[in-house]
Amino acid sequence: MMQVVGELVPLENLMEYVVVAEFSVVPDAVDRFIEALARHAHNSRTLEEGCITFEVCQDREDATHFLLYEVYRDEQAYQQHRAMPSYTWFIPEVTPMLVNFGGSLFRTRKVLRRISPSSGNSGAERLAC
């Protein structure tokens, strides 16, 4: 248990839900993918209360390789993200642009728990000293 703004909260309730996913894009679709991904990332960050971070990275040496780093308040917030209109638009929009890896669109995908709050972010305000 940890004291958070005057109440005891189980430590697992402070652990944010993190998704790290890598995609490979068909070379002639990179610009369209970036456009669609920028729209989706913006909508996720601005329209979803439970989305803390949505970072998009492109490999400097391989322009077809992308990494997403997404942080959600908890797993429920992530599930809500997947039900949002932006997500339900994004997936069918970009699927034809992605390289398929043995039945998966992900080059790699991991789900992690972030146990330390991010600085300058909503997580920092939750911890009492």
Secondary structure, DSSP 8 states (H G I E B T S, - for coil): -EEETTEEE-GGGG-EEEEEEEEEB-GGGHHHHHHHHHHHHHHHHHH-TTEEEEEEEE-SS-TTEEEEEEEESSHHHHHHHHHSHHHHHHHHHHGGGB--BTTBS-SEEEEEEE-S--TTSHHHHH---
